[in-house]
Amino acid sequence: MADKTLKYWGWGYAEDGLSAADTKSLLATFADGFGINPSRDRAFPTMDAITLPTPKVEAPANLAKISTTDKHDRVVHSFGQSQPDSLRIYNSDFDHVVDVVAYPESNEDIAAIYDWAGDANAAVIPFGGGSSVVGGVTSDVGSKYNGTISVDMTRMNKVLEVDAVSRAARIQGGARGPELEAQLKPHGLTLRHFPQSFEHSTFGGWIATRSGGHFATLYTHIDDLVESTTTVTPVGDIVSRRLPGSGAGPSPDRFIAMGSEGSLGIITEGWARLQGRPTFKATAGFRFADFFDAARAVRAVSQAGLYPANVRIVDGTELKVNGAGDGSFTLMVVSFESADHPVEPWMARAEECCLDAGGVVDVDWRDNPQAHLQGAVGAWRTAFIRMPYNREQLTPRGIISDTFETATTWDAFETFYHAIKDATQTAIRDVTGHDGAVSCRFSHAYPDGPAPYFAFHAPGNADGKAMLEQWQEIKTRCSDALIANGGTITHHHAVGRDHQKWYEQQRPALFGDILSDAKKRLDPKGVLNPGVIVG
Ligand SMILES: Cc1cc2nc3c(=O)[nH]c(=O)nc-3n(C[C@H](O)[C@H](O)[C@H](O)COP(=O)(O)OP(=O)(O)OC[C@H]3O[C@@H](n4cnc5c(N)ncnc54)[C@H](O)[C@@H]3O)c2cc1C
């Protein structure tokens, strides 16, 4: 991994991305299916064409060997993977890039970075994989600071201990998904937390953002898998006790580490609950003529106590946008897996729920270990793997492409869905003069409600700056609608800079005051990720 270069203009390594044929087919789907055509055909600026401001702060001697002002490093660490960040790079907006990137190797290094930042009045932005889609690592911290230091955690990437008896491991915060799974594999164990960004996101980043994994029920968020955490703050370390459960007051993990998004401290390690590697697996696919019938099937399965690994519905538009359907049906994917027992009885019951709600079989699960690769299920899976690479093709061609995700209770779902979809559709029409494409899937499902995940695409202005304004207007109206209709501003993408305004509306005001007080106590000089979580 060390030999590979991360892209600054998109997802993953420089050598990875869509093939020319995939790009052609993506653009054809947008044009033929939705009338969304490129408004330009340009490229991201090359590294040679990028000019950065001179660094405003300099690492002290004790941190010089773990710090760099390398141009590529500074650019990569100044942006996440959001639509506005993609546009800022396209627009060559490098005014706010980080000044120095530091790669700590120990908690002591982090303490020394805090001392330096406090003395220099520099902002500190913790950086895991940089996969934030909500501006969590975007280095625009305002004029109050003399500079910005990105703290890249990826040198702290080890599994330090495995307790095979309790099935838990002590994992450093900077371990990326593949690194930590590779270290757990010899023990026959897995963390079994697979966000779509798994390859380029870290254990500490997951905890800091309360990420949601691929598994759609039961252990959905990393929260469910964390036993204890170590958070290094500017005034000392917070190390919680390792326990399978505890009723002793508010949880330090939940109060300080989980969801802190780099604003209260840096999570350097944690104990996580592990599971056996699954050997029994089954997948089925069902088609529904009506989206709400499919939603009813998800509710029935979720409330039956079956806890499938996957219970996802994908509407016709989303399938069509991704070349996995013609728009005429909603797909429901159901999977079960276990390291311990055959899963057929559970699948049989889930199938009954789907057929009762009006589903017809797309892919049969019986004696079919390849079911996940077949039919619309397989086509959707292929598209899902390719999806992270789409934006780097769409932004320079002037096509707006973004997603947002939320949650609501089942009793409110249908009204909520219509309100959000209408608000998004209307915003797109008002802003672009085009219908665009608005789609919905469920990323996760609970007995009391689903987590709907919306995507929208529209032709943007040929001018990149105007396109950024168009995105902002659409995003604002979608976010207003989420809050006005009782949803959450995010189910798992986190708050970052982009959702802060709506997070402040969502959380109780007094709770916001308490968070602010906690921040003042833990980060008295206010250097940690300014503008995130605590405004
Ligand atoms: C293609 C793609 C797919 C995605 N799929 C999912 C998904 O399935 N589920 C999901 O939940 N999210 C998803 N995301 C969003 C993102 O991957 C998650 O928010 C992820 O948890 C971020 O981890 P990271 O290590 O990349 O953190 P970063 O992006 O580097 O940082 C995110 C935030 O956490 C802070 N932070 C990072 N590390 C630490 C640390 N050690 N201590 C304290 N603060 C820290 C940062 O300051 C920042 O505020 C996706 C993103 C992309 C680009």
The ligand as a MOL file (V3000), in Angstrom:
LIG
                    3D

  0  0  0     0  0            999 V3000
M  V30 BEGIN CTAB
M  V30 COUNTS 53 58 0 0 0
M  V30 BEGIN ATOM
M  V30 1 C -17.1270 5.8330 -1.3650 0
M  V30 2 C -17.5250 6.0800 0.0520 0
M  V30 3 C -18.3530 5.1920 0.6850 0
M  V30 4 C -18.7290 5.4020 2.0110 0
M  V30 5 N -19.4890 4.4660 2.6300 0
M  V30 6 C -19.7970 4.6160 3.9310 0
M  V30 7 C -20.5320 3.6140 4.6120 0
M  V30 8 O -20.8800 2.5750 4.0490 0
M  V30 9 N -20.8040 3.8170 5.9260 0
M  V30 10 C -20.3920 4.9430 6.5710 0
M  V30 11 O -20.6550 5.0710 7.7600 0
M  V30 12 N -19.7020 5.9070 5.9440 0
M  V30 13 C -19.3750 5.7650 4.6550 0
M  V30 14 N -18.6460 6.7330 4.0270 0
M  V30 15 C -18.1880 7.9130 4.7940 0
M  V30 16 C -16.8270 7.6800 5.4940 0
M  V30 17 O -16.1410 6.6230 4.8690 0
M  V30 18 C -17.0160 7.3660 6.9740 0
M  V30 19 O -17.4560 8.5220 7.6320 0
M  V30 20 C -15.7400 6.8340 7.6610 0
M  V30 21 O -16.0860 6.3730 8.9310 0
M  V30 22 C -14.6370 7.8590 7.7800 0
M  V30 23 O -13.4540 7.1840 8.1830 0
M  V30 24 P -12.0240 7.7840 7.8450 0
M  V30 25 O -11.0060 6.9460 8.5350 0
M  V30 26 O -11.8540 7.9260 6.3840 0
M  V30 27 O -12.1180 9.1940 8.5300 0
M  V30 28 P -11.7810 10.6260 7.9110 0
M  V30 29 O -12.5960 10.8670 6.7160 0
M  V30 30 O -10.3210 10.7740 7.7980 0
M  V30 31 O -12.3100 11.5490 9.0990 0
M  V30 32 C -13.6880 11.6410 9.3870 0
M  V30 33 C -13.8630 12.4800 10.6590 0
M  V30 34 O -13.3430 11.7850 11.7840 0
M  V30 35 C -12.2320 12.4790 12.3520 0
M  V30 36 N -11.2390 11.4540 12.6620 0
M  V30 37 C -10.6360 10.5820 11.8110 0
M  V30 38 N -9.8330 9.7520 12.4990 0
M  V30 39 C -9.9420 10.0860 13.8140 0
M  V30 40 C -9.3620 9.5920 15.0110 0
M  V30 41 N -8.5130 8.5570 15.0190 0
M  V30 42 N -9.7040 10.1910 16.1770 0
M  V30 43 C -10.5770 11.2370 16.2050 0
M  V30 44 N -11.1400 11.7530 15.0940 0
M  V30 45 C -10.8230 11.1720 13.9140 0
M  V30 46 C -11.8100 13.4940 11.3120 0
M  V30 47 O -11.2490 14.6460 11.8900 0
M  V30 48 C -13.1240 13.7930 10.6130 0
M  V30 49 O -13.8730 14.7410 11.3330 0
M  V30 50 C -18.2690 6.5570 2.6950 0
M  V30 51 C -17.4190 7.4430 2.0460 0
M  V30 52 C -17.0560 7.2190 0.7330 0
M  V30 53 C -16.1270 8.1730 0.0650 0
M  V30 END ATOM
M  V30 BEGIN BOND
M  V30 1 1 1 2
M  V30 2 1 2 3
M  V30 3 2 2 52
M  V30 4 2 3 4
M  V30 5 1 4 5
M  V30 6 1 4 50
M  V30 7 2 5 6
M  V30 8 1 6 7
M  V30 9 1 6 13
M  V30 10 2 7 8
M  V30 11 1 7 9
M  V30 12 1 9 10
M  V30 13 2 10 11
M  V30 14 1 10 12
M  V30 15 2 12 13
M  V30 16 1 13 14
M  V30 17 1 14 15
M  V30 18 1 14 50
M  V30 19 1 15 16
M  V30 20 1 16 17
M  V30 21 1 16 18
M  V30 22 1 18 19
M  V30 23 1 18 20
M  V30 24 1 20 21
M  V30 25 1 20 22
M  V30 26 1 22 23
M  V30 27 1 23 24
M  V30 28 2 24 25
M  V30 29 1 24 26
M  V30 30 1 24 27
M  V30 31 1 27 28
M  V30 32 2 28 29
M  V30 33 1 28 30
M  V30 34 1 28 31
M  V30 35 1 31 32
M  V30 36 1 32 33
M  V30 37 1 33 34
M  V30 38 1 33 48
M  V30 39 1 34 35
M  V30 40 1 35 36
M  V30 41 1 35 46
M  V30 42 1 36 37
M  V30 43 1 36 45
M  V30 44 2 37 38
M  V30 45 1 38 39
M  V30 46 1 39 40
M  V30 47 2 39 45
M  V30 48 1 40 41
M  V30 49 2 40 42
M  V30 50 1 42 43
M  V30 51 2 43 44
M  V30 52 1 44 45
M  V30 53 1 46 47
M  V30 54 1 46 48
M  V30 55 1 48 49
M  V30 56 2 50 51
M  V30 57 1 51 52
M  V30 58 1 52 53
M  V30 END BOND
M  V30 END CTAB
M  END
